[in-house]
Amino acid sequence: MPREDGTGPPGAGRGTERGGGRGRMGGTRPGAGPAGECVCPSCGTSIPHQVGLPCYQIECPQCGASMVRK
């Protein structure tokens, strides 16, 4: 913005570069953040996501397959 008085061209300024200021990776991915579930792709069993532990490192309690983030 010229002279920083808000009269610059549309789309110029904070939060308009590379993704609109929505945070890393766009912020629209389902399951992103500390909440969510880990789901077994084989049998469909779901468990709460544990903060700091990726779902793919957890084995399904029912069938033993690697879980995925939902």
Buried (B, 14 or more C-beta within 10 A) or exposed (E): EEEEEEEEEEEEEEEEEEEEEEEEEEEEEEBBEEEBBBBBEEEEBEBEBEEEEEBEEBEBEEEEBBBBBE
